[in-house]
Amino acid sequence: MSDKESLVIASKVKSYIKNTGDLKCSAAVMDVLSDKIRAICDEAIRSAVADKRKTVQEKDIL
């Protein structure tokens, strides 16, 4: 998997922003959100590994 593959569903994010804030959403937002999700996942992976688990759990998401 490419590190720059989108991890969000653009149509869902755009719809949420439109319905919640009556705003439009630039395409670059998807890249930024994907980068933030990657960082959260990386930290969760480190937490699970440190606890000697093979499953990332909700408690690993800070």
N, C-alpha and C positions, 0 to 999 in steps of 0.2 A: 504494500500500500504506500502510495506516495505521501510524503509528509504534508504536501499542500492540497491534498484531496479535501473537499468540503465535508464537514461533519454535521452540517445542519441542512434542514430542508428549507430552501430559500422561500418557497411559496408560503410555508407556515409562518416563518419569521415575519415576512412582509405583511401577511394578513394580520398577525398579532399586533404589529406596530400600527397598522392602519386602523384596526378596530379599537385599540386601546388609546391611542394618542391622536388619531386622525392625521397621521403623518406618512410621508413616503419614506422609502428606505433605499439607500444607495447600495450598489452591488458590493462595494468594498466591505460593508458591514458583515457579510457572510464570511469573508476571509478572517476578519478580526475575531468574530465569534468562534470560528473553527480553531484559531490559535489559542484562544482562552480555554476552550474545551480540551484541547491537547494538553495544555499546562495542568489543568485540573486532573485529567486522567493520569498524566505522568506522576503527579504527586500521590494520587490514590494507589497507583501501582507500587511506588516506593513504600508506602505505608503497609500494604498487604504483604510485600516481600519481607519487610522488617518484622512483621508479626508471624512470619513463616506460614502464610496462607497462600493458597493457589486461587483464591477467589477475592476479587475486589468487592467490598461491601459498602453499604451506604455510609458507614462510619468512617470510611477512608476518604470520603468527599468532604473536604473542609470548607 
